[in-house]
Amino acid sequence: MRKITIIGAGQSGLLMGIGLRKKGYDVTIITNKTGDEIYNGGILSSQAMFGAALDIERDFGTDFWEDECPKIDGISLTVAAPDGTKAIDWAARLTTGHANSIDQRVKMPLWMNEFERLGGKLVIDEVTIDSLEIIAAECDLVMVASGKGDIGKMFERDAEKSAFDKPMRALGLTYVRNMTARTEYSTVGFNIIPGVGEYFSFPALTTTGTCDIMVFEGIPGGEMDCWGGVSSPEQHLDMSKNILEKYLPWEADRCTEIELTDDNGILAGRFPPTIRKPVGRLPSGQIILGIADSICLNDPITGQGSNNATKSTKIYFDSIINHADKDFDSAWMQQTFDEFWAYAKYVVEWTNAFLLPPQDHVLQILGAAGQHPETAQKIVDGFNDPRDFFPWFMDADAAAEYLKKIAQP
Ligand SMILES: Cc1cc2nc3c(=O)[nH]c(=O)nc-3n(C[C@H](O)[C@H](O)[C@H](O)COP(=O)(O)OP(=O)(O)OC[C@H]3O[C@@H](n4cnc5c(N)ncnc54)[C@H](O)[C@@H]3O)c2cc1C
């Protein structure tokens, strides 16, 4: 039986562990937090996932919250004008299946139980380079699924693929109840405040039941880069409301009655989006493979991280199965990553474009979508598979051609 060890029990590590156990592999997951610690700890993400990634979870038999978790039926987009009105405002339903968001504090502990129920070995430990040497010597393949954990820094940063070397947004998350629902259908309600940042919210499932998640993306040094002096959950909630009152009054109107789901329902931080080389070489020369955020870390602005982690898991999983009894050598590792990168490069380029001041053609397309429902539809469904934004949305010439075409009667 092939022996595989995974570092990290998050979106990719647990999905992979469960999938491989179901195929009879001898799998160990080593992770640094127990299920109880995760459940009772701070929020980790806003983790909205779209149809294609949810389908992978269904295929792996890990979609335990399908009925309980509120469905997100579409995406709405608003661009705030300087005078406090809406310069652009439209919405469209997802035609690629609903999206949803299950608090990782709920999801990961249950997936850990499922992994163990299937015969997987779960070890709680902080993995270091030294322990990786021992682990790698004992198994056929080690995958590092450590997300933003420091151990991932052992993979060399890929300067060619990494567009930024510093954080591009100051992030804030607030989990609340009592937000007024949108009147039509539920959406990821995406708001752009030019020069200041972005805000989006959507319904989700958390430890205390259903909730709404507020995501703040402040341009560093700007007015939404404001979490530094916040020192209590109450202040965090007040700051969240203040931002909306100042820049997005239509969103503030939905939030007059909000309260935190729990004192751990807040998060503030920042990190540089970074792509790393997938094959890590330990001091002894042994090699290990990076997966998901450990080697492909995006800003959450387009809500793709958990989606990417899931899609990379599926690609790596298939590659492991297809490799049967052959050596997991560096050529196989690189080829497995390259297959993922053939998809992920589009996600990264599209996501990075949102972190820079929007180009004229992007604003024109976002504006045109208000009058042209098919364009709104194309944009909304692109969140499910960002390859669909190329080239008509991403390339200025292709965008001009597209806009000309839709302007014709
Ligand atoms: C503010 C914010 C909002 C987000 N919103 C969204 C969104 O709406 N949609 C979306 O798709 N994505 C979103 N993401 C991203 C998403 O959460 C991640 O991309 C996803 O969880 C990555 O999965 P992963 O398996 O790579 O790592 P993770 O899920 O982060 O798991 C990593 C695991 O490794 C463990 N670990 C780390 N270091 C060690 C070590 N040394 N030893 C042992 N264990 C270790 C950790 O404890 C954890 O269990 C968001 C992220 C943030 C920060």
The ligand as an SDF file (V2000), in Angstrom:
LIG
                    3D

 53 58  0  0  0  0  0  0  0  0999 V2000
   -9.7030   36.8810    4.7640 C   0  0  0  0  0  0  0  0  0  0  0  0
   -9.8060   35.7140    3.8330 C   0  0  0  0  0  0  0  0  0  0  0  0
  -10.9560   35.5070    3.0930 C   0  0  0  0  0  0  0  0  0  0  0  0
  -11.0400   34.4430    2.2010 C   0  0  0  0  0  0  0  0  0  0  0  0
  -12.1660   34.2640    1.4630 N   0  0  0  0  0  0  0  0  0  0  0  0
  -12.2440   33.2670    0.5520 C   0  0  0  0  0  0  0  0  0  0  0  0
  -13.4190   33.0840   -0.2320 C   0  0  0  0  0  0  0  0  0  0  0  0
  -14.4300   33.7670   -0.0610 O   0  0  0  0  0  0  0  0  0  0  0  0
  -13.4310   32.0870   -1.1480 N   0  0  0  0  0  0  0  0  0  0  0  0
  -12.3430   31.2590   -1.3340 C   0  0  0  0  0  0  0  0  0  0  0  0
  -12.4060   30.3760   -2.1950 O   0  0  0  0  0  0  0  0  0  0  0  0
  -11.2230   31.4010   -0.5870 N   0  0  0  0  0  0  0  0  0  0  0  0
  -11.1540   32.3710    0.3470 C   0  0  0  0  0  0  0  0  0  0  0  0
  -10.0350   32.5110    1.1170 N   0  0  0  0  0  0  0  0  0  0  0  0
   -8.8980   31.6020    0.9030 C   0  0  0  0  0  0  0  0  0  0  0  0
   -9.0960   30.1910    1.4740 C   0  0  0  0  0  0  0  0  0  0  0  0
   -9.4640   30.2360    2.8160 O   0  0  0  0  0  0  0  0  0  0  0  0
   -7.7980   29.4340    1.3090 C   0  0  0  0  0  0  0  0  0  0  0  0
   -7.3330   29.6010   -0.0080 O   0  0  0  0  0  0  0  0  0  0  0  0
   -7.9260   27.9310    1.5560 C   0  0  0  0  0  0  0  0  0  0  0  0
   -8.3380   27.6700    2.8620 O   0  0  0  0  0  0  0  0  0  0  0  0
   -6.5700   27.2910    1.2880 C   0  0  0  0  0  0  0  0  0  0  0  0
   -6.6180   25.9280    1.5440 O   0  0  0  0  0  0  0  0  0  0  0  0
   -5.2640   25.1610    1.8890 P   0  0  0  0  0  0  0  0  0  0  0  0
   -5.6500   23.7370    1.9930 O   0  0  0  0  0  0  0  0  0  0  0  0
   -4.1940   25.5490    0.9770 O   0  0  0  0  0  0  0  0  0  0  0  0
   -4.8270   25.7380    3.3120 O   0  0  0  0  0  0  0  0  0  0  0  0
   -5.6660   25.9370    4.6630 P   0  0  0  0  0  0  0  0  0  0  0  0
   -7.1150   25.6380    4.4660 O   0  0  0  0  0  0  0  0  0  0  0  0
   -5.2850   27.2910    5.1650 O   0  0  0  0  0  0  0  0  0  0  0  0
   -5.0610   24.8260    5.6040 O   0  0  0  0  0  0  0  0  0  0  0  0
   -3.7320   24.8440    6.0480 C   0  0  0  0  0  0  0  0  0  0  0  0
   -3.5870   23.8780    7.2240 C   0  0  0  0  0  0  0  0  0  0  0  0
   -2.2170   23.6810    7.5400 O   0  0  0  0  0  0  0  0  0  0  0  0
   -2.0240   23.7650    8.9410 C   0  0  0  0  0  0  0  0  0  0  0  0
   -0.6180   24.1060    9.1540 N   0  0  0  0  0  0  0  0  0  0  0  0
    0.0270   25.2580    8.7990 C   0  0  0  0  0  0  0  0  0  0  0  0
    1.3180   25.1960    9.1400 N   0  0  0  0  0  0  0  0  0  0  0  0
    1.5120   23.9680    9.6930 C   0  0  0  0  0  0  0  0  0  0  0  0
    2.6520   23.3010   10.2450 C   0  0  0  0  0  0  0  0  0  0  0  0
    3.8680   23.8650   10.3020 N   0  0  0  0  0  0  0  0  0  0  0  0
    2.4730   22.0600   10.7350 N   0  0  0  0  0  0  0  0  0  0  0  0
    1.2810   21.4410   10.7040 C   0  0  0  0  0  0  0  0  0  0  0  0
    0.1690   22.0320   10.2080 N   0  0  0  0  0  0  0  0  0  0  0  0
    0.2860   23.2780    9.6840 C   0  0  0  0  0  0  0  0  0  0  0  0
   -3.0520   24.8200    9.3410 C   0  0  0  0  0  0  0  0  0  0  0  0
   -3.3620   24.7930   10.7100 O   0  0  0  0  0  0  0  0  0  0  0  0
   -4.2410   24.3800    8.4800 C   0  0  0  0  0  0  0  0  0  0  0  0
   -4.9270   23.3080    9.0800 O   0  0  0  0  0  0  0  0  0  0  0  0
   -9.9330   33.5470    2.0440 C   0  0  0  0  0  0  0  0  0  0  0  0
   -8.7860   33.7400    2.8140 C   0  0  0  0  0  0  0  0  0  0  0  0
   -8.7120   34.8000    3.7090 C   0  0  0  0  0  0  0  0  0  0  0  0
   -7.4600   34.9800    4.5250 C   0  0  0  0  0  0  0  0  0  0  0  0
  1  2  1  0
  2  3  1  0
  2 52  2  0
  3  4  2  0
  4  5  1  0
  4 50  1  0
  5  6  2  0
  6  7  1  0
  6 13  1  0
  7  8  2  0
  7  9  1  0
  9 10  1  0
 10 11  2  0
 10 12  1  0
 12 13  2  0
 13 14  1  0
 14 15  1  0
 14 50  1  0
 15 16  1  0
 16 17  1  0
 16 18  1  0
 18 19  1  0
 18 20  1  0
 20 21  1  0
 20 22  1  0
 22 23  1  0
 23 24  1  0
 24 25  2  0
 24 26  1  0
 24 27  1  0
 27 28  1  0
 28 29  2  0
 28 30  1  0
 28 31  1  0
 31 32  1  0
 32 33  1  0
 33 34  1  0
 33 48  1  0
 34 35  1  0
 35 36  1  0
 35 46  1  0
 36 37  1  0
 36 45  1  0
 37 38  2  0
 38 39  1  0
 39 40  1  0
 39 45  2  0
 40 41  1  0
 40 42  2  0
 42 43  1  0
 43 44  2  0
 44 45  1  0
 46 47  1  0
 46 48  1  0
 48 49  1  0
 50 51  2  0
 51 52  1  0
 52 53  1  0
M  END
$$$$
